[in-house]
Amino acid sequence: MQDSEIRLNSFRAWFLAARPKTLTGAAVPVMIALSLSWSDMGGHLRWLPAILCLLFAFIMQIDANFINDYFDFKKGTDDEFRLGPKRACAQGWVTLGSMRKAILTTTLLACLTGLPLILYGGWSMVAVGLLCVVFCFLYTTHLSYLGLGDLLVLVFFGLVPVCCTYYLQTGQVTGLAVIASLACGLVIDTLLVVNNYRDRDNDRRTGKITLIVRIGESNSERLYLALGIIACLLGICFLVNGYPWAFLLPLVYLLLHIFTYRRMLRIKKGKQLNDILGENARNMFIYGLLTSIGLLMG
């Protein structure tokens, strides 16, 4: 179906607005945390909180995508010069009023999904959930324009989901869980780096001062490569703690990451970088899958 054939507020329009390819970023931290929990708990899991954590992550990711779609259009960032995938509000596939209702719905649904986790993790889970919701809005409305998006990815796609999911399973947060969360956050941040690398000229023009705009093209390329390498080096902690395969298997991811990096250097600019975005999402999922398998084998 061509973009011009997408009907206003249709299922197809909402499907594209939800950005399903980004859901790998929500799944990977929970996968890794549950795999580490499974091994540390001798092959046992609390299945209800595991499912709730995964659902909460998925819904919050969709919520973040809706918020980003709405506010970037309102701010004028998603204009005719945008190189990335087309956005629902900017293309007129979804009305602004409908998107506001969708944001309210997904926010409330995420809160309702996470609420039962109080039974497993105590009232601290309420604070974690509120922080996720607040920063979900702050990211698009303010913090991404100040170059703080990468820090938020490290926190809310690494530390928070991995450590909280692990805590809900085991009742504690170990040093290894923290290392796993940091490595996970670094890998997922590669997706944001590619996205902002592609949009660097347009972001500079519209006043969106991302980290990529701040550090420049060459340093951004070095950062992208370094994120994948550092994440895999952190895997040495798995090796010394009795999870050798959780270090060895993700080296396949590192090879893919380097290949994607070299291709990104050849492309440099333009809409073709959207292909790199797709490759990167695939690489992220492979990292999560291989790390999870390695932890289960441990």
C-alpha positions in Angstrom: 0.0 0.0 0.0 1.4 3.4 -1.0 1.6 6.2 1.6 -0.9 8.2 -0.4 -3.5 5.4 0.1 -3.3 5.4 3.9 -6.7 6.5 5.1 -7.1 9.0 8.0 -7.0 7.3 11.4 -7.0 3.9 9.8 -5.5 0.7 11.3 -2.6 1.1 8.9 -2.0 4.6 10.0 -1.9 3.7 13.7 0.3 0.6 13.0 2.9 2.9 11.3 2.6 5.5 14.1 3.4 2.8 16.7 6.7 2.1 14.9 6.8 -1.7 15.4 10.5 -2.0 14.5 11.4 0.0 17.6 9.7 -2.6 19.9 13.0 -4.6 19.8 14.4 -1.9 22.0 11.7 -2.6 24.5 12.0 -6.3 24.4 15.8 -6.7 24.6 16.3 -5.4 28.2 13.5 -7.6 29.6 14.8 -10.6 27.7 18.3 -10.2 29.2 17.0 -9.6 32.7 14.8 -12.6 32.6 17.5 -14.9 31.3 19.9 -13.8 34.0 17.2 -14.3 36.6 16.4 -17.7 35.3 20.0 -18.8 35.6 20.5 -17.2 39.0 17.3 -18.7 40.4 18.1 -22.2 39.3 15.7 -22.3 36.3 12.7 -20.7 38.0 10.8 -17.5 37.0 7.8 -15.6 38.4 5.8 -15.7 35.2 3.2 -13.0 35.9 5.6 -10.2 36.7 7.8 -11.3 33.8 4.8 -10.9 31.4 3.8 -7.6 33.0 7.3 -6.2 32.6 7.3 -7.1 29.0 3.9 -5.7 28.3 4.7 -2.5 30.2 7.9 -2.1 28.2 6.0 -2.5 24.9 3.2 -0.1 25.8 5.6 2.5 27.1 7.6 2.3 23.8 4.5 2.8 21.8 3.5 5.7 24.1 6.9 7.3 23.6 6.5 6.9 19.8 3.1 8.6 19.9 4.4 11.4 22.0 7.4 11.9 19.7 5.2 11.9 16.7 2.8 14.5 18.1 5.3 16.9 19.7 7.9 16.8 17.0 5.2 17.8 14.5 4.0 20.6 16.8 7.5 21.9 17.2 8.1 21.8 13.4 10.9 19.2 13.6 9.0 16.8 11.4 8.8 19.0 8.3 9.3 18.5 4.5 13.1 18.3 5.0 12.9 15.2 7.3 15.0 12.3 6.0 13.7 9.6 8.3 10.6 7.4 8.0 7.4 9.3 7.5 5.4 10.2 10.7 1.7 9.9 11.2 0.9 13.5 12.3 3.2 15.1 9.8 1.7 13.1 6.9 -1.9 13.7 8.0 -2.5 10.0 8.6 -3.6 10.7 12.1 -5.3 13.9 13.4 -3.8 15.7 16.3 -6.9 15.3 18.4 -6.8 11.5 17.8 -3.1 11.4 18.7 -3.7 13.2 22.0 -6.4 10.6 22.8 -4.0 7.8 21.9 -1.3 9.3 24.1 -3.7 9.4 27.0 -4.9 5.9 26.4 -1.4 4.3 26.1 -0.2 6.2 29.2 -3.1 5.0 31.3 -2.8 1.5 29.9 0.9 1.4 30.8 0.1 2.5 34.3 -2.6 -0.1 34.7 -0.3 -2.8 33.4 2.5 -1.9 35.8 0.3 -1.4 38.8 0.1 -5.1 39.9 3.9 -5.1 40.1 3.5 -3.5 43.5 2.6 -6.9 44.8 6.0 -8.2 43.8 8.3 -5.2 44.2 6.5 -3.0 46.7 5.5 0.7 46.4 8.9 1.6 44.9 7.4 0.3 41.6 5.0 3.2 41.6 7.9 5.6 41.7 9.7 3.8 38.9 6.5 3.8 36.8 5.9 7.5 37.4 9.5 8.3 36.4 9.1 6.3 33.2 6.0 8.2 32.3 7.4 11.7 33.2 10.6 11.2 31.3 8.7 9.7 28.4 7.2 13.2 27.9 10.3 15.1 28.9 12.4 13.3 26.3 10.6 14.6 23.3 9.4 17.9 24.7 12.7 19.1 26.2 15.6 16.8 26.9 16.2 15.5 23.4 16.6 19.1 22.3 19.4 19.5 24.9 21.5 16.6 23.8 20.4 14.4 26.8 18.6 11.7 24.8 21.5 9.3 24.9 21.7 9.5 28.7 18.0 8.8 28.9 18.4 5.7 26.7 21.1 4.4 29.0 18.9 4.9 32.0 15.4 3.9 30.6 16.5 1.2 28.1 19.3 -0.2 30.3 19.4 0.4 34.0 15.7 0.7 34.8 14.2 -2.2 32.8 17.0 -4.7 33.3 17.5 -4.0 37.0 13.8 -3.6 37.9 12.9 -6.8 36.0 15.7 -8.7 37.7 14.7 -7.3 41.1 11.1 -8.4 40.6 12.3 -11.9 40.0 15.1 -12.2 42.6 14.4 -9.5 45.2 17.9 -8.0 44.8 20.0 -6.2 42.2 23.5 -7.7 41.8 26.6 -6.1 40.3 26.3 -8.4 37.3 22.7 -7.2 36.7 24.0 -3.6 36.6 26.7 -4.5 34.2 24.2 -6.3 32.0 21.9 -3.2 32.1 24.8 -0.8 31.1 25.8 -3.0 28.2 22.2 -3.3 27.0 21.7 0.5 27.2 24.8 1.1 25.2 23.7 -1.3 22.4 20.2 0.3 22.2 21.7 3.8 22.2 23.3 2.9 18.8 19.8 3.2 17.3 19.4 6.8 18.6 22.9 7.7 17.4 22.1 6.5 13.8 18.8 8.3 13.9 20.3 11.6 15.0 23.3 11.1 12.7 20.9 10.9 9.8 19.0 14.0 11.0 22.0 16.1 12.1 21.6 18.8 9.4 17.9 19.2 9.9 18.2 19.1 13.7 20.8 21.8 13.6 18.5 23.9 11.3 15.5 23.5 13.6 17.4 24.1 16.9 17.3 20.5 18.1 20.8 20.3 19.6 21.3 16.5 20.0 24.5 15.0 21.1 25.4 14.3 17.5 24.9 18.0 16.6 27.1 18.9 19.5 30.1 16.6 18.8 30.0 16.7 15.0 30.0 14.1 12.2 33.4 12.4 12.8 33.1 12.1 16.5 29.5 10.7 16.1 30.9 8.0 13.8 33.5 7.1 16.4 30.9 7.1 19.1 28.7 4.7 17.2 31.5 2.2 16.8 32.6 2.6 20.4 29.2 1.9 21.9 29.1 -1.6 20.4 32.7 -2.4 21.3 32.3 -1.2 24.9 29.1 -3.2 25.3 30.9 -6.4 24.3 33.9 -5.6 26.5 31.5 -5.3 29.5 30.6 -8.9 28.6 34.0 -9.9 30.1 32.2 -9.6 33.5 29.9 -12.4 32.3 32.9 -14.5 31.5 34.6 -14.1 34.9 31.2 -14.8 36.7 30.6 -18.1 35.1 28.7 -17.1 32.0 31.3 -17.6 29.2 28.7 -17.9 26.4 27.2 -14.6 27.4 30.5 -13.1 26.5 31.3 -15.2 23.4 28.0 -15.3 21.6 27.5 -11.5 21.4 30.8 -11.3 19.5 28.7 -12.2 16.5 26.8 -9.0 17.2 30.0 -7.1 17.3 30.9 -8.3 13.8 27.5 -7.2 12.5 27.9 -3.9 14.3 31.3 -3.2 12.6 29.8 -4.1 9.3 26.9 -1.7 9.8 29.4 1.0 10.9 31.5 0.6 7.8 28.3 0.8 5.6 27.2 4.0 7.5 30.6 5.6 6.7 30.1 4.9 3.0 26.6 6.4 3.0 27.3 9.4 5.2 24.1 11.4 4.3 20.6 11.1 3.0 17.6 8.8 3.2 19.7 5.7 2.5 20.7 5.9 6.2 17.3 4.6 6.9 18.6 1.2 5.8 21.3 1.5 8.5 18.5 2.1 11.0 16.9 -1.1 10.0 20.2 -3.0 10.2 20.8 -1.5 13.6 17.4 -2.7 14.9 18.3 -6.2 13.7 21.7 -6.0 15.3 20.1 -4.9 18.6 17.8 -7.9 18.6 20.6 -10.3 17.8 22.6 -8.9 20.7 19.7 -9.4 23.1 19.0 -12.9 21.8 22.6 -14.1 21.9 23.2 -12.6 25.3 20.0 -14.2 26.6 21.0 -17.6 25.2 24.5 -17.2 26.7 23.0 -16.4 30.1 20.7 -19.4 30.0 23.6 -21.7 29.0 25.5 -20.4 32.0 
